[in-house]
Amino acid sequence: MAASRHANSYMVTASVDYIDFSQPVNLGEIVMLKSQVNRVFTTSLEIGVEVFSENLLTGERKHTTSAYVTFVAIDEYTRKPRPVPPLILRLRKRSAAGAKLRNAGEIRLAHRQKEKG
């Protein structure tokens, strides 16, 4: 939703960085997602997503995982990538700097090399 609202466009998922669960989501808990636009590129944008679970009976809420998801804006008629409006940065400079590194592939490459171990 954050991607579609920012771009006012249909979006397709281009990539999802690794997802590691630091806490399990237990049976009967509800899942909540918090997202924000970290950086905008020409036709794509990166969304930071935090996932929380909440026990409905106790109200206990815990952070379960985070991920970075890249979406591409798609023209409604041609079904081809279309430009995305620029992001006006206020307090998100740190998120934007991290997104720039991830887009350059440095962090993704390091993670893939770590997996191959």
C-alpha positions as CSV (number, residue, x, y, z in Angstrom):
1,M,0.0,0.0,0.0
2,A,2.8,2.4,0.8
3,A,4.3,1.9,-2.7
4,S,1.0,2.2,-4.5
5,R,0.0,5.3,-2.5
6,H,3.3,7.0,-3.2
7,A,3.4,6.3,-6.9
8,N,-0.4,6.4,-7.4
9,S,0.1,3.4,-9.6
10,Y,-0.3,-0.3,-9.8
11,M,2.9,-2.0,-8.5
12,V,4.6,-5.3,-9.0
13,T,7.1,-6.9,-6.6
14,A,10.6,-6.9,-8.0
15,S,12.5,-8.3,-5.0
16,V,12.2,-9.1,-1.4
17,D,15.4,-9.1,0.7
18,Y,16.0,-12.0,3.0
19,I,13.5,-12.5,5.9
20,D,14.7,-13.7,9.2
21,F,12.1,-14.2,12.0
22,S,13.5,-13.1,15.3
23,Q,10.3,-14.1,17.1
24,P,7.7,-16.6,16.1
25,V,4.1,-15.7,15.2
26,N,2.0,-18.0,17.4
27,L,-1.3,-19.5,16.7
28,G,-4.1,-17.1,17.4
29,E,-2.0,-13.9,17.1
30,I,-2.7,-11.2,14.7
31,V,-0.1,-9.8,12.4
32,M,0.5,-6.1,11.7
33,L,2.7,-4.6,9.1
34,K,4.2,-1.1,9.3
35,S,5.8,0.2,6.1
36,Q,7.4,3.3,4.7
37,V,9.0,4.4,1.5
38,N,12.8,4.5,2.0
39,R,14.0,5.5,-1.4
40,V,12.6,6.2,-4.9
41,F,14.4,5.3,-8.1
42,T,13.4,6.0,-11.7
43,T,10.5,3.4,-12.0
44,S,10.9,1.6,-8.7
45,L,11.0,2.2,-5.0
46,E,12.1,0.5,-1.8
47,I,9.7,-0.1,1.0
48,G,10.9,-0.9,4.5
49,V,8.5,-3.3,6.3
50,E,8.3,-4.1,10.0
51,V,6.2,-7.1,11.0
52,F,4.6,-7.3,14.5
53,S,2.5,-9.9,16.1
54,E,0.0,-9.3,18.9
55,N,-1.6,-11.8,21.4
56,L,-5.3,-10.9,21.3
57,L,-5.8,-12.1,24.9
58,T,-2.9,-10.4,26.6
59,G,-2.3,-7.5,24.3
60,E,1.4,-8.3,24.2
61,R,3.0,-7.0,20.9
62,K,6.4,-8.2,19.6
63,H,8.5,-7.3,16.6
64,T,8.9,-10.5,14.6
65,T,10.8,-9.5,11.4
66,S,11.8,-6.8,9.1
67,A,12.3,-6.8,5.3
68,Y,13.1,-4.5,2.4
69,V,10.8,-4.9,-0.6
70,T,11.4,-3.3,-4.1
71,F,8.4,-2.6,-6.2
72,V,8.2,-1.3,-9.8
73,A,5.4,1.0,-10.9
74,I,3.4,-0.3,-13.9
75,D,1.4,1.7,-16.4
76,E,-2.2,0.8,-16.2
77,Y,-2.6,0.5,-20.0
78,T,0.7,-0.5,-21.5
79,R,1.7,-2.7,-18.5
80,K,5.3,-1.3,-18.8
81,P,7.3,0.4,-16.1
82,R,6.5,4.0,-15.5
83,P,8.2,6.8,-13.7
84,V,7.7,7.2,-10.0
85,P,7.3,10.7,-8.4
86,P,10.4,11.7,-6.3
87,L,10.5,11.2,-2.6
88,I,10.6,14.4,-0.5
89,L,13.0,13.5,2.4
90,R,12.4,15.0,5.8
91,L,13.5,12.7,8.6
92,R,14.3,9.6,6.4
93,K,17.8,10.4,5.3
94,R,19.2,7.3,7.1
95,S,16.7,5.0,5.4
96,A,17.4,6.6,2.1
97,A,21.2,6.1,2.5
98,G,20.7,2.4,3.4
99,A,18.4,1.9,0.4
100,K,21.1,3.4,-1.9
101,L,23.6,0.9,-0.7
102,R,21.1,-2.0,-1.0
103,N,20.2,-0.9,-4.6
104,A,23.9,-0.8,-5.4
105,G,24.0,-4.5,-4.5
106,E,26.7,-4.3,-1.8
107,I,24.5,-5.5,1.1
108,R,22.6,-8.0,-1.0
109,L,25.8,-9.4,-2.4
110,A,27.4,-9.7,1.1
111,H,24.3,-11.5,2.3
112,R,24.4,-14.0,-0.6
113,Q,28.0,-14.7,0.0
114,K,27.3,-15.3,3.7
115,E,24.6,-17.8,2.7
116,K,27.0,-19.7,0.5
117,G,29.4,-19.7,3.5
